[in-house]
Amino acid sequence: MKPDTTSQIFWLKNRKPKEWRDKQNIEHDANIEINNAYANLTEDELRSLANYED
C-alpha cells in the first residue's frame, strides 16, 4: 500500500498540535527604539529639505 500523506498530516496535527498545527502564534517581548533625525525640525525646515535639489 502506498503511503498516505494526508493521513500522516492528520496524525501529526492530532498527536502534537502545538508543533504541527497550521497556525502558529509567536509572542515576543521587545522594545524597538526608532531614532528620527527629523523629529525636532520645524515644518518650514522640513519643507526646505523636501524642496532641496542637488
ModelCIF file with pLDDT and N, C-alpha, C, O atoms, coordinates in Angstrom:
data_MODEL
#
_entry.id   MODEL 
#
_entity.id                         1 
_entity.type                       polymer 
_entity.pdbx_number_of_molecules   1 
#
_entity_poly.entity_id                      1 
_entity_poly.type                           'polypeptide(L)' 
_entity_poly.nstd_linkage                   no 
_entity_poly.nstd_monomer                   no 
_entity_poly.pdbx_seq_one_letter_code       MKPDTTSQIFWLKNRKPKEWRDKQNIEHDANIEINNAYANLTEDELRSLANYED 
_entity_poly.pdbx_seq_one_letter_code_can   MKPDTTSQIFWLKNRKPKEWRDKQNIEHDANIEINNAYANLTEDELRSLANYED 
_entity_poly.pdbx_strand_id                 A 
#
loop_
_entity_poly_seq.entity_id 
_entity_poly_seq.num 
_entity_poly_seq.mon_id 
_entity_poly_seq.hetero 
1 1  MET n 
1 2  LYS n 
1 3  PRO n 
1 4  ASP n 
1 5  THR n 
1 6  THR n 
1 7  SER n 
1 8  GLN n 
1 9  ILE n 
1 10 PHE n 
1 11 TRP n 
1 12 LEU n 
1 13 LYS n 
1 14 ASN n 
1 15 ARG n 
1 16 LYS n 
1 17 PRO n 
1 18 LYS n 
1 19 GLU n 
1 20 TRP n 
1 21 ARG n 
1 22 ASP n 
1 23 LYS n 
1 24 GLN n 
1 25 ASN n 
1 26 ILE n 
1 27 GLU n 
1 28 HIS n 
1 29 ASP n 
1 30 ALA n 
1 31 ASN n 
1 32 ILE n 
1 33 GLU n 
1 34 ILE n 
1 35 ASN n 
1 36 ASN n 
1 37 ALA n 
1 38 TYR n 
1 39 ALA n 
1 40 ASN n 
1 41 LEU n 
1 42 THR n 
1 43 GLU n 
1 44 ASP n 
1 45 GLU n 
1 46 LEU n 
1 47 ARG n 
1 48 SER n 
1 49 LEU n 
1 50 ALA n 
1 51 ASN n 
1 52 TYR n 
1 53 GLU n 
1 54 ASP n 
#
_struct_asym.id          A 
_struct_asym.entity_id   1 
#
loop_
_ma_qa_metric.id 
_ma_qa_metric.mode 
_ma_qa_metric.name 
_ma_qa_metric.software_group_id 
_ma_qa_metric.type 
1 global pLDDT . pLDDT 
2 local  pLDDT . pLDDT 
#
_ma_qa_metric_global.metric_id      1 
_ma_qa_metric_global.metric_value   86.65 
_ma_qa_metric_global.model_id       1 
_ma_qa_metric_global.ordinal_id     1 
#
loop_
_ma_qa_metric_local.label_asym_id 
_ma_qa_metric_local.label_comp_id 
_ma_qa_metric_local.label_seq_id 
_ma_qa_metric_local.metric_id 
_ma_qa_metric_local.metric_value 
_ma_qa_metric_local.model_id 
_ma_qa_metric_local.ordinal_id 
A MET 1  2 80.00 1 1  
A LYS 2  2 85.00 1 2  
A PRO 3  2 86.00 1 3  
A ASP 4  2 90.00 1 4  
A THR 5  2 92.00 1 5  
A THR 6  2 92.00 1 6  
A SER 7  2 92.00 1 7  
A GLN 8  2 91.00 1 8  
A ILE 9  2 89.00 1 9  
A PHE 10 2 89.00 1 10 
A TRP 11 2 91.00 1 11 
A LEU 12 2 91.00 1 12 
A LYS 13 2 90.00 1 13 
A ASN 14 2 91.00 1 14 
A ARG 15 2 92.00 1 15 
A LYS 16 2 89.00 1 16 
A PRO 17 2 87.00 1 17 
A LYS 18 2 83.00 1 18 
A GLU 19 2 85.00 1 19 
A TRP 20 2 86.00 1 20 
A ARG 21 2 82.00 1 21 
A ASP 22 2 83.00 1 22 
A LYS 23 2 80.00 1 23 
A GLN 24 2 74.00 1 24 
A ASN 25 2 80.00 1 25 
A ILE 26 2 84.00 1 26 
A GLU 27 2 88.00 1 27 
A HIS 28 2 86.00 1 28 
A ASP 29 2 88.00 1 29 
A ALA 30 2 88.00 1 30 
A ASN 31 2 87.00 1 31 
A ILE 32 2 85.00 1 32 
A GLU 33 2 86.00 1 33 
A ILE 34 2 86.00 1 34 
A ASN 35 2 89.00 1 35 
A ASN 36 2 91.00 1 36 
A ALA 37 2 89.00 1 37 
A TYR 38 2 91.00 1 38 
A ALA 39 2 90.00 1 39 
A ASN 40 2 91.00 1 40 
A LEU 41 2 93.00 1 41 
A THR 42 2 94.00 1 42 
A GLU 43 2 92.00 1 43 
A ASP 44 2 91.00 1 44 
A GLU 45 2 92.00 1 45 
A LEU 46 2 90.00 1 46 
A ARG 47 2 90.00 1 47 
A SER 48 2 91.00 1 48 
A LEU 49 2 89.00 1 49 
A ALA 50 2 90.00 1 50 
A ASN 51 2 88.00 1 51 
A TYR 52 2 72.00 1 52 
A GLU 53 2 65.00 1 53 
A ASP 54 2 53.00 1 54 
#
loop_
_atom_site.group_PDB 
_atom_site.id 
_atom_site.type_symbol 
_atom_site.label_atom_id 
_atom_site.label_alt_id 
_atom_site.label_comp_id 
_atom_site.label_asym_id 
_atom_site.label_entity_id 
_atom_site.label_seq_id 
_atom_site.pdbx_PDB_ins_code 
_atom_site.Cartn_x 
_atom_site.Cartn_y 
_atom_site.Cartn_z 
_atom_site.occupancy 
_atom_site.B_iso_or_equiv 
_atom_site.pdbx_formal_charge 
_atom_site.auth_seq_id 
_atom_site.auth_comp_id 
_atom_site.auth_asym_id 
_atom_site.auth_atom_id 
_atom_site.pdbx_PDB_model_num 
ATOM 1   N N  . MET A 1 1  ? 0.837  -1.178 0.000  1.00 80.00 ? 1  MET A N  1 
ATOM 2   C CA . MET A 1 1  ? 0.000  0.000  0.000  1.00 80.00 ? 1  MET A CA 1 
ATOM 3   C C  . MET A 1 1  ? 0.891  1.253  0.000  1.00 80.00 ? 1  MET A C  1 
ATOM 4   O O  . MET A 1 1  ? 1.881  1.331  0.727  1.00 80.00 ? 1  MET A O  1 
ATOM 5   N N  . LYS A 1 2  ? 0.525  2.188  -0.803 1.00 85.00 ? 2  LYS A N  1 
ATOM 6   C CA . LYS A 1 2  ? 1.240  3.444  -0.946 1.00 85.00 ? 2  LYS A CA 1 
ATOM 7   C C  . LYS A 1 2  ? 1.008  4.340  0.286  1.00 85.00 ? 2  LYS A C  1 
ATOM 8   O O  . LYS A 1 2  ? -0.108 4.379  0.804  1.00 85.00 ? 2  LYS A O  1 
ATOM 9   N N  . PRO A 1 3  ? 2.051  5.066  0.768  1.00 86.00 ? 3  PRO A N  1 
ATOM 10  C CA . PRO A 1 3  ? 1.870  5.955  1.919  1.00 86.00 ? 3  PRO A CA 1 
ATOM 11  C C  . PRO A 1 3  ? 0.839  7.048  1.636  1.00 86.00 ? 3  PRO A C  1 
ATOM 12  O O  . PRO A 1 3  ? 0.760  7.578  0.528  1.00 86.00 ? 3  PRO A O  1 
ATOM 13  N N  . ASP A 1 4  ? 0.064  7.365  2.649  1.00 90.00 ? 4  ASP A N  1 
ATOM 14  C CA . ASP A 1 4  ? -0.979 8.389  2.519  1.00 90.00 ? 4  ASP A CA 1 
ATOM 15  C C  . ASP A 1 4  ? -0.539 9.637  3.284  1.00 90.00 ? 4  ASP A C  1 
ATOM 16  O O  . ASP A 1 4  ? -0.624 9.688  4.511  1.00 90.00 ? 4  ASP A O  1 
ATOM 17  N N  . THR A 1 5  ? -0.066 10.644 2.541  1.00 92.00 ? 5  THR A N  1 
ATOM 18  C CA . THR A 1 5  ? 0.452  11.867 3.167  1.00 92.00 ? 5  THR A CA 1 
ATOM 19  C C  . THR A 1 5  ? -0.623 12.594 3.958  1.00 92.00 ? 5  THR A C  1 
ATOM 20  O O  . THR A 1 5  ? -0.336 13.137 5.026  1.00 92.00 ? 5  THR A O  1 
ATOM 21  N N  . THR A 1 6  ? -1.819 12.617 3.472  1.00 92.00 ? 6  THR A N  1 
ATOM 22  C CA . THR A 1 6  ? -2.897 13.302 4.173  1.00 92.00 ? 6  THR A CA 1 
ATOM 23  C C  . THR A 1 6  ? -3.134 12.672 5.541  1.00 92.00 ? 6  THR A C  1 
ATOM 24  O O  . THR A 1 6  ? -3.362 13.379 6.522  1.00 92.00 ? 6  THR A O  1 
ATOM 25  N N  . SER A 1 7  ? -3.081 11.367 5.606  1.00 92.00 ? 7  SER A N  1 
ATOM 26  C CA . SER A 1 7  ? -3.241 10.680 6.891  1.00 92.00 ? 7  SER A CA 1 
ATOM 27  C C  . SER A 1 7  ? -2.092 11.008 7.831  1.00 92.00 ? 7  SER A C  1 
ATOM 28  O O  . SER A 1 7  ? -2.293 11.176 9.034  1.00 92.00 ? 7  SER A O  1 
ATOM 29  N N  . GLN A 1 8  ? -0.897 11.098 7.283  1.00 91.00 ? 8  GLN A N  1 
ATOM 30  C CA . GLN A 1 8  ? 0.259  11.439 8.111  1.00 91.00 ? 8  GLN A CA 1 
ATOM 31  C C  . GLN A 1 8  ? 0.128  12.846 8.684  1.00 91.00 ? 8  GLN A C  1 
ATOM 32  O O  . GLN A 1 8  ? 0.427  13.075 9.856  1.00 91.00 ? 8  GLN A O  1 
ATOM 33  N N  . ILE A 1 9  ? -0.316 13.779 7.860  1.00 89.00 ? 9  ILE A N  1 
ATOM 34  C CA . ILE A 1 9  ? -0.524 15.160 8.315  1.00 89.00 ? 9  ILE A CA 1 
ATOM 35  C C  . ILE A 1 9  ? -1.591 15.180 9.413  1.00 89.00 ? 9  ILE A C  1 
ATOM 36  O O  . ILE A 1 9  ? -1.402 15.822 10.447 1.00 89.00 ? 9  ILE A O  1 
ATOM 37  N N  . PHE A 1 10 ? -2.693 14.493 9.199  1.00 89.00 ? 10 PHE A N  1 
ATOM 38  C CA . PHE A 1 10 ? -3.775 14.421 10.168 1.00 89.00 ? 10 PHE A CA 1 
ATOM 39  C C  . PHE A 1 10 ? -3.275 13.844 11.486 1.00 89.00 ? 10 PHE A C  1 
ATOM 40  O O  . PHE A 1 10 ? -3.588 14.364 12.557 1.00 89.00 ? 10 PHE A O  1 
ATOM 41  N N  . TRP A 1 11 ? -2.495 12.764 11.404 1.00 91.00 ? 11 TRP A N  1 
ATOM 42  C CA . TRP A 1 11 ? -1.957 12.124 12.616 1.00 91.00 ? 11 TRP A CA 1 
ATOM 43  C C  . TRP A 1 11 ? -1.033 13.082 13.366 1.00 91.00 ? 11 TRP A C  1 
ATOM 44  O O  . TRP A 1 11 ? -1.137 13.200 14.586 1.00 91.00 ? 11 TRP A O  1 
ATOM 45  N N  . LEU A 1 12 ? -0.136 13.765 12.663 1.00 91.00 ? 12 LEU A N  1 
ATOM 46  C CA . LEU A 1 12 ? 0.788  14.690 13.317 1.00 91.00 ? 12 LEU A CA 1 
ATOM 47  C C  . LEU A 1 12 ? 0.047  15.844 13.989 1.00 91.00 ? 12 LEU A C  1 
ATOM 48  O O  . LEU A 1 12 ? 0.369  16.210 15.119 1.00 91.00 ? 12 LEU A O  1 
ATOM 49  N N  . LYS A 1 13 ? -0.933 16.412 13.309 1.00 90.00 ? 13 LYS A N  1 
ATOM 50  C CA . LYS A 1 13 ? -1.676 17.545 13.860 1.00 90.00 ? 13 LYS A CA 1 
ATOM 51  C C  . LYS A 1 13 ? -2.467 17.157 15.105 1.00 90.00 ? 13 LYS A C  1 
ATOM 52  O O  . LYS A 1 13 ? -2.653 17.984 15.998 1.00 90.00 ? 13 LYS A O  1 
ATOM 53  N N  . ASN A 1 14 ? -2.929 15.924 15.177 1.00 91.00 ? 14 ASN A N  1 
ATOM 54  C CA . ASN A 1 14 ? -3.680 15.477 16.346 1.00 91.00 ? 14 ASN A CA 1 
ATOM 55  C C  . ASN A 1 14 ? -2.767 14.958 17.455 1.00 91.00 ? 14 ASN A C  1 
ATOM 56  O O  . ASN A 1 14 ? -3.100 15.070 18.635 1.00 91.00 ? 14 ASN A O  1 
ATOM 57  N N  . ARG A 1 15 ? -1.644 14.405 17.091 1.00 92.00 ? 15 ARG A N  1 
ATOM 58  C CA . ARG A 1 15 ? -0.713 13.844 18.071 1.00 92.00 ? 15 ARG A CA 1 
ATOM 59  C C  . ARG A 1 15 ? 0.034  14.945 18.825 1.00 92.00 ? 15 ARG A C  1 
ATOM 60  O O  . ARG A 1 15 ? 0.159  14.880 20.048 1.00 92.00 ? 15 ARG A O  1 
ATOM 61  N N  . LYS A 1 16 ? 0.533  15.958 18.104 1.00 89.00 ? 16 LYS A N  1 
ATOM 62  C CA . LYS A 1 16 ? 1.283  17.069 18.698 1.00 89.00 ? 16 LYS A CA 1 
ATOM 63  C C  . LYS A 1 16 ? 0.792  18.388 18.096 1.00 89.00 ? 16 LYS A C  1 
ATOM 64  O O  . LYS A 1 16 ? 1.481  18.989 17.272 1.00 89.00 ? 16 LYS A O  1 
ATOM 65  N N  . PRO A 1 17 ? -0.385 18.834 18.504 1.00 87.00 ? 17 PRO A N  1 
ATOM 66  C CA . PRO A 1 17 ? -0.979 20.012 17.873 1.00 87.00 ? 17 PRO A CA 1 
ATOM 67  C C  . PRO A 1 17 ? -0.168 21.294 18.044 1.00 87.00 ? 17 PRO A C  1 
ATOM 68  O O  . PRO A 1 17 ? -0.196 22.157 17.166 1.00 87.00 ? 17 PRO A O  1 
ATOM 69  N N  . LYS A 1 18 ? 0.550  21.435 19.153 1.00 83.00 ? 18 LYS A N  1 
ATOM 70  C CA . LYS A 1 18 ? 1.339  22.662 19.340 1.00 83.00 ? 18 LYS A CA 1 
ATOM 71  C C  . LYS A 1 18 ? 2.492  22.756 18.344 1.00 83.00 ? 18 LYS A C  1 
ATOM 72  O O  . LYS A 1 18 ? 2.905  23.854 17.972 1.00 83.00 ? 18 LYS A O  1 
ATOM 73  N N  . GLU A 1 19 ? 3.000  21.629 17.921 1.00 85.00 ? 19 GLU A N  1 
ATOM 74  C CA . GLU A 1 19 ? 4.134  21.622 16.991 1.00 85.00 ? 19 GLU A CA 1 
ATOM 75  C C  . GLU A 1 19 ? 3.711  21.551 15.529 1.00 85.00 ? 19 GLU A C  1 
ATOM 76  O O  . GLU A 1 19 ? 4.443  22.020 14.657 1.00 85.00 ? 19 GLU A O  1 
ATOM 77  N N  . TRP A 1 20 ? 2.539  20.971 15.240 1.00 86.00 ? 20 TRP A N  1 
ATOM 78  C CA . TRP A 1 20 ? 2.182  20.693 13.848 1.00 86.00 ? 20 TRP A CA 1 
ATOM 79  C C  . TRP A 1 20 ? 0.924  21.393 13.353 1.00 86.00 ? 20 TRP A C  1 
ATOM 80  O O  . TRP A 1 20 ? 0.448  21.078 12.262 1.00 86.00 ? 20 TRP A O  1 
ATOM 81  N N  . ARG A 1 21 ? 0.381  22.312 14.101 1.00 82.00 ? 21 ARG A N  1 
ATOM 82  C CA . ARG A 1 21 ? -0.816 22.998 13.614 1.00 82.00 ? 21 ARG A CA 1 
ATOM 83  C C  . ARG A 1 21 ? -0.461 23.971 12.495 1.00 82.00 ? 21 ARG A C  1 
ATOM 84  O O  . ARG A 1 21 ? 0.691  24.384 12.359 1.00 82.00 ? 21 ARG A O  1 
ATOM 85  N N  . ASP A 1 22 ? -1.452 24.329 11.704 1.00 83.00 ? 22 ASP A N  1 
ATOM 86  C CA . ASP A 1 22 ? -1.231 25.222 10.572 1.00 83.00 ? 22 ASP A CA 1 
ATOM 87  C C  . ASP A 1 22 ? -0.886 26.629 11.023 1.00 83.00 ? 22 ASP A C  1 
ATOM 88  O O  . ASP A 1 22 ? 0.001  27.270 10.458 1.00 83.00 ? 22 ASP A O  1 
ATOM 89  N N  . LYS A 1 23 ? -1.580 27.105 12.033 1.00 80.00 ? 23 LYS A N  1 
ATOM 90  C CA . LYS A 1 23 ? -1.368 28.469 12.513 1.00 80.00 ? 23 LYS A CA 1 
ATOM 91  C C  . LYS A 1 23 ? -0.510 28.420 13.773 1.00 80.00 ? 23 LYS A C  1 
ATOM 92  O O  . LYS A 1 23 ? -0.816 27.695 14.719 1.00 80.00 ? 23 LYS A O  1 
ATOM 93  N N  . GLN A 1 24 ? 0.562  29.195 13.770 1.00 74.00 ? 24 GLN A N  1 
ATOM 94  C CA . GLN A 1 24 ? 1.428  29.259 14.937 1.00 74.00 ? 24 GLN A CA 1 
ATOM 95  C C  . GLN A 1 24 ? 1.418  30.679 15.482 1.00 74.00 ? 24 GLN A C  1 
ATOM 96  O O  . GLN A 1 24 ? 1.569  31.643 14.731 1.00 74.00 ? 24 GLN A O  1 
ATOM 97  N N  . ASN A 1 25 ? 1.240  30.800 16.780 1.00 80.00 ? 25 ASN A N  1 
ATOM 98  C CA . ASN A 1 25 ? 1.284  32.103 17.434 1.00 80.00 ? 25 ASN A CA 1 
ATOM 99  C C  . ASN A 1 25 ? 2.671  32.300 18.022 1.00 80.00 ? 25 ASN A C  1 
ATOM 100 O O  . ASN A 1 25 ? 3.149  31.491 18.819 1.00 80.00 ? 25 ASN A O  1 
ATOM 101 N N  . ILE A 1 26 ? 3.297  33.372 17.620 1.00 84.00 ? 26 ILE A N  1 
ATOM 102 C CA . ILE A 1 26 ? 4.624  33.676 18.117 1.00 84.00 ? 26 ILE A CA 1 
ATOM 103 C C  . ILE A 1 26 ? 4.536  34.975 18.908 1.00 84.00 ? 26 ILE A C  1 
ATOM 104 O O  . ILE A 1 26 ? 4.133  36.013 18.382 1.00 84.00 ? 26 ILE A O  1 
ATOM 105 N N  . GLU A 1 27 ? 4.919  34.901 20.177 1.00 88.00 ? 27 GLU A N  1 
ATOM 106 C CA . GLU A 1 27 ? 4.885  36.082 21.022 1.00 88.00 ? 27 GLU A CA 1 
ATOM 107 C C  . GLU A 1 27 ? 6.304  36.582 21.237 1.00 88.00 ? 27 GLU A C  1 
ATOM 108 O O  . GLU A 1 27 ? 7.248  35.800 21.351 1.00 88.00 ? 27 GLU A O  1 
ATOM 109 N N  . HIS A 1 28 ? 6.430  37.874 21.287 1.00 86.00 ? 28 HIS A N  1 
ATOM 110 C CA . HIS A 1 28 ? 7.739  38.450 21.559 1.00 86.00 ? 28 HIS A CA 1 
ATOM 111 C C  . HIS A 1 28 ? 7.567  39.625 22.503 1.00 86.00 ? 28 HIS A C  1 
ATOM 112 O O  . HIS A 1 28 ? 6.524  40.278 22.530 1.00 86.00 ? 28 HIS A O  1 
ATOM 113 N N  . ASP A 1 29 ? 8.588  39.872 23.257 1.00 88.00 ? 29 ASP A N  1 
ATOM 114 C CA . ASP A 1 29 ? 8.565  40.975 24.203 1.00 88.00 ? 29 ASP A CA 1 
ATOM 115 C C  . ASP A 1 29 ? 9.844  41.774 23.989 1.00 88.00 ? 29 ASP A C  1 
ATOM 116 O O  . ASP A 1 29 ? 10.895 41.466 24.551 1.00 88.00 ? 29 ASP A O  1 
ATOM 117 N N  . ALA A 1 30 ? 9.728  42.795 23.173 1.00 88.00 ? 30 ALA A N  1 
ATOM 118 C CA . ALA A 1 30 ? 10.913 43.595 22.849 1.00 88.00 ? 30 ALA A CA 1 
ATOM 119 C C  . ALA A 1 30 ? 10.486 45.044 22.648 1.00 88.00 ? 30 ALA A C  1 
ATOM 120 O O  . ALA A 1 30 ? 9.355  45.337 22.262 1.00 88.00 ? 30 ALA A O  1 
ATOM 121 N N  . ASN A 1 31 ? 11.410 45.919 22.918 1.00 87.00 ? 31 ASN A N  1 
ATOM 122 C CA . ASN A 1 31 ? 11.184 47.332 22.672 1.00 87.00 ? 31 ASN A CA 1 
ATOM 123 C C  . ASN A 1 31 ? 11.983 47.743 21.453 1.00 87.00 ? 31 ASN A C  1 
ATOM 124 O O  . ASN A 1 31 ? 13.151 47.382 21.305 1.00 87.00 ? 31 ASN A O  1 
ATOM 125 N N  . ILE A 1 32 ? 11.343 48.498 20.588 1.00 85.00 ? 32 ILE A N  1 
ATOM 126 C CA . ILE A 1 32 ? 12.009 48.983 19.395 1.00 85.00 ? 32 ILE A CA 1 
ATOM 127 C C  . ILE A 1 32 ? 12.126 50.493 19.512 1.00 85.00 ? 32 ILE A C  1 
ATOM 128 O O  . ILE A 1 32 ? 11.132 51.200 19.681 1.00 85.00 ? 32 ILE A O  1 
ATOM 129 N N  . GLU A 1 33 ? 13.333 50.962 19.422 1.00 86.00 ? 33 GLU A N  1 
ATOM 130 C CA . GLU A 1 33 ? 13.559 52.393 19.515 1.00 86.00 ? 33 GLU A CA 1 
ATOM 131 C C  . GLU A 1 33 ? 13.951 52.919 18.144 1.00 86.00 ? 33 GLU A C  1 
ATOM 132 O O  . GLU A 1 33 ? 14.902 52.438 17.527 1.00 86.00 ? 33 GLU A O  1 
ATOM 133 N N  . ILE A 1 34 ? 13.207 53.908 17.680 1.00 86.00 ? 34 ILE A N  1 
ATOM 134 C CA . ILE A 1 34 ? 13.468 54.479 16.365 1.00 86.00 ? 34 ILE A CA 1 
ATOM 135 C C  . ILE A 1 34 ? 14.024 55.881 16.559 1.00 86.00 ? 34 ILE A C  1 
ATOM 136 O O  . ILE A 1 34 ? 13.415 56.723 17.219 1.00 86.00 ? 34 ILE A O  1 
ATOM 137 N N  . ASN A 1 35 ? 15.185 56.114 15.976 1.00 89.00 ? 35 ASN A N  1 
ATOM 138 C CA . ASN A 1 35 ? 15.791 57.439 16.047 1.00 89.00 ? 35 ASN A CA 1 
ATOM 139 C C  . ASN A 1 35 ? 15.358 58.230 14.818 1.00 89.00 ? 35 ASN A C  1 
ATOM 140 O O  . ASN A 1 35 ? 15.751 57.915 13.694 1.00 89.00 ? 35 ASN A O  1 
ATOM 141 N N  . ASN A 1 36 ? 14.557 59.245 15.040 1.00 91.00 ? 36 ASN A N  1 
ATOM 142 C CA . ASN A 1 36 ? 14.053 60.064 13.948 1.00 91.00 ? 36 ASN A CA 1 
ATOM 143 C C  . ASN A 1 36 ? 14.855 61.370 13.911 1.00 91.00 ? 36 ASN A C  1 
ATOM 144 O O  . ASN A 1 36 ? 14.692 62.236 14.771 1.00 91.00 ? 36 ASN A O  1 
ATOM 145 N N  . ALA A 1 37 ? 15.702 61.493 12.925 1.00 89.00 ? 37 ALA A N  1 
ATOM 146 C CA . ALA A 1 37 ? 16.558 62.671 12.808 1.00 89.00 ? 37 ALA A CA 1 
ATOM 147 C C  . ALA A 1 37 ? 15.759 63.928 12.489 1.00 89.00 ? 37 ALA A C  1 
ATOM 148 O O  . ALA A 1 37 ? 16.272 65.035 12.646 1.00 89.00 ? 37 ALA A O  1 
ATOM 149 N N  . TYR A 1 38 ? 14.524 63.781 12.049 1.00 91.00 ? 38 TYR A N  1 
ATOM 150 C CA . TYR A 1 38 ? 13.710 64.917 11.636 1.00 91.00 ? 38 TYR A CA 1 
ATOM 151 C C  . TYR A 1 38 ? 12.671 65.325 12.691 1.00 91.00 ? 38 TYR A C  1 
ATOM 152 O O  . TYR A 1 38 ? 11.893 66.251 12.463 1.00 91.00 ? 38 TYR A O  1 
ATOM 153 N N  . ALA A 1 39 ? 12.654 64.656 13.818 1.00 90.00 ? 39 ALA A N  1 
ATOM 154 C CA . ALA A 1 39 ? 11.613 64.871 14.832 1.00 90.00 ? 39 ALA A CA 1 
ATOM 155 C C  . ALA A 1 39 ? 11.600 66.289 15.380 1.00 90.00 ? 39 ALA A C  1 
ATOM 156 O O  . ALA A 1 39 ? 10.528 66.814 15.679 1.00 90.00 ? 39 ALA A O  1 
ATOM 157 N N  . ASN A 1 40 ? 12.752 66.920 15.519 1.00 91.00 ? 40 ASN A N  1 
ATOM 158 C CA . ASN A 1 40 ? 12.812 68.248 16.136 1.00 91.00 ? 40 ASN A CA 1 
ATOM 159 C C  . ASN A 1 40 ? 12.835 69.401 15.131 1.00 91.00 ? 40 ASN A C  1 
ATOM 160 O O  . ASN A 1 40 ? 13.019 70.556 15.518 1.00 91.00 ? 40 ASN A O  1 
ATOM 161 N N  . LEU A 1 41 ? 12.651 69.097 13.849 1.00 93.00 ? 41 LEU A N  1 
ATOM 162 C CA . LEU A 1 41 ? 12.661 70.155 12.834 1.00 93.00 ? 41 LEU A CA 1 
ATOM 163 C C  . LEU A 1 41 ? 11.286 70.807 12.727 1.00 93.00 ? 41 LEU A C  1 
ATOM 164 O O  . LEU A 1 41 ? 10.259 70.165 12.945 1.00 93.00 ? 41 LEU A O  1 
ATOM 165 N N  . THR A 1 42 ? 11.289 72.060 12.395 1.00 94.00 ? 42 THR A N  1 
ATOM 166 C CA . THR A 1 42 ? 10.020 72.769 12.186 1.00 94.00 ? 42 THR A CA 1 
ATOM 167 C C  . THR A 1 42 ? 9.448  72.387 10.827 1.00 94.00 ? 42 THR A C  1 
ATOM 168 O O  . THR A 1 42 ? 10.125 71.762 10.011 1.00 94.00 ? 42 THR A O  1 
ATOM 169 N N  . GLU A 1 43 ? 8.206  72.766 10.594 1.00 92.00 ? 43 GLU A N  1 
ATOM 170 C CA . GLU A 1 43 ? 7.573  72.480 9.313  1.00 92.00 ? 43 GLU A CA 1 
ATOM 171 C C  . GLU A 1 43 ? 8.310  73.186 8.178  1.00 92.00 ? 43 GLU A C  1 
ATOM 172 O O  . GLU A 1 43 ? 8.473  72.619 7.098  1.00 92.00 ? 43 GLU A O  1 
ATOM 173 N N  . ASP A 1 44 ? 8.757  74.418 8.416  1.00 91.00 ? 44 ASP A N  1 
ATOM 174 C CA . ASP A 1 44 ? 9.498  75.155 7.388  1.00 91.00 ? 44 ASP A CA 1 
ATOM 175 C C  . ASP A 1 44 ? 10.822 74.470 7.059  1.00 91.00 ? 44 ASP A C  1 
ATOM 176 O O  . ASP A 1 44 ? 11.212 74.396 5.894  1.00 91.00 ? 44 ASP A O  1 
ATOM 177 N N  . GLU A 1 45 ? 11.508 73.972 8.078  1.00 92.00 ? 45 GLU A N  1 
ATOM 178 C CA . GLU A 1 45 ? 12.779 73.264 7.846  1.00 92.00 ? 45 GLU A CA 1 
ATOM 179 C C  . GLU A 1 45 ? 12.538 71.987 7.053  1.00 92.00 ? 45 GLU A C  1 
ATOM 180 O O  . GLU A 1 45 ? 13.317 71.649 6.162  1.00 92.00 ? 45 GLU A O  1 
ATOM 181 N N  . LEU A 1 46 ? 11.476 71.290 7.370  1.00 90.00 ? 46 LEU A N  1 
ATOM 182 C CA . LEU A 1 46 ? 11.143 70.065 6.642  1.00 90.00 ? 46 LEU A CA 1 
ATOM 183 C C  . LEU A 1 46 ? 10.799 70.374 5.183  1.00 90.00 ? 46 LEU A C  1 
ATOM 184 O O  . LEU A 1 46 ? 11.232 69.664 4.276  1.00 90.00 ? 46 LEU A O  1 
ATOM 185 N N  . ARG A 1 47 ? 10.026 71.427 4.963  1.00 90.00 ? 47 ARG A N  1 
ATOM 186 C CA . ARG A 1 47 ? 9.683  71.819 3.594  1.00 90.00 ? 47 ARG A CA 1 
ATOM 187 C C  . ARG A 1 47 ? 10.928 72.202 2.825  1.00 90.00 ? 47 ARG A C  1 
ATOM 188 O O  . ARG A 1 47 ? 11.047 71.888 1.641  1.00 90.00 ? 47 ARG A O  1 
ATOM 189 N N  . SER A 1 48 ? 11.854 72.873 3.480  1.00 91.00 ? 48 SER A N  1 
ATOM 190 C CA . SER A 1 48 ? 13.107 73.271 2.840  1.00 91.00 ? 48 SER A CA 1 
ATOM 191 C C  . SER A 1 48 ? 13.912 72.041 2.423  1.00 91.00 ? 48 SER A C  1 
ATOM 192 O O  . SER A 1 48 ? 14.485 72.005 1.334  1.00 91.00 ? 48 SER A O  1 
ATOM 193 N N  . LEU A 1 49 ? 13.950 71.039 3.297  1.00 89.00 ? 49 LEU A N  1 
ATOM 194 C CA . LEU A 1 49 ? 14.661 69.802 2.960  1.00 89.00 ? 49 LEU A CA 1 
ATOM 195 C C  . LEU A 1 49 ? 13.966 69.054 1.813  1.00 89.00 ? 49 LEU A C  1 
ATOM 196 O O  . LEU A 1 49 ? 14.631 68.476 0.953  1.00 89.00 ? 49 LEU A O  1 
ATOM 197 N N  . ALA A 1 50 ? 12.645 69.069 1.805  1.00 90.00 ? 50 ALA A N  1 
ATOM 198 C CA . ALA A 1 50 ? 11.891 68.368 0.770  1.00 90.00 ? 50 ALA A CA 1 
ATOM 199 C C  . ALA A 1 50 ? 12.096 69.003 -0.598 1.00 90.00 ? 50 ALA A C  1 
ATOM 200 O O  . ALA A 1 50 ? 12.063 68.312 -1.616 1.00 90.00 ? 50 ALA A O  1 
ATOM 201 N N  . ASN A 1 51 ? 12.305 70.288 -0.626 1.00 88.00 ? 51 ASN A N  1 
ATOM 202 C CA . ASN A 1 51 ? 12.487 71.008 -1.894 1.00 88.00 ? 51 ASN A CA 1 
ATOM 203 C C  . ASN A 1 51 ? 13.953 71.104 -2.320 1.00 88.00 ? 51 ASN A C  1 
ATOM 204 O O  . ASN A 1 51 ? 14.258 71.700 -3.354 1.00 88.00 ? 51 ASN A O  1 
ATOM 205 N N  . TYR A 1 52 ? 14.837 70.538 -1.551 1.00 72.00 ? 52 TYR A N  1 
ATOM 206 C CA . TYR A 1 52 ? 16.268 70.620 -1.835 1.00 72.00 ? 52 TYR A CA 1 
ATOM 207 C C  . TYR A 1 52 ? 16.596 69.858 -3.109 1.00 72.00 ? 52 TYR A C  1 
ATOM 208 O O  . TYR A 1 52 ? 16.161 68.720 -3.282 1.00 72.00 ? 52 TYR A O  1 
ATOM 209 N N  . GLU A 1 53 ? 17.356 70.473 -3.997 1.00 65.00 ? 53 GLU A N  1 
ATOM 210 C CA . GLU A 1 53 ? 17.796 69.819 -5.238 1.00 65.00 ? 53 GLU A CA 1 
ATOM 211 C C  . GLU A 1 53 ? 19.311 69.844 -5.295 1.00 65.00 ? 53 GLU A C  1 
ATOM 212 O O  . GLU A 1 53 ? 19.933 70.829 -4.896 1.00 65.00 ? 53 GLU A O  1 
ATOM 213 N N  . ASP A 1 54 ? 19.910 68.773 -5.785 1.00 53.00 ? 54 ASP A N  1 
ATOM 214 C CA . ASP A 1 54 ? 21.385 68.699 -5.908 1.00 53.00 ? 54 ASP A CA 1 
ATOM 215 C C  . ASP A 1 54 ? 21.899 69.664 -6.933 1.00 53.00 ? 54 ASP A C  1 
ATOM 216 O O  . ASP A 1 54 ? 23.106 69.735 -7.163 1.00 53.00 ? 54 ASP A O  1 
#
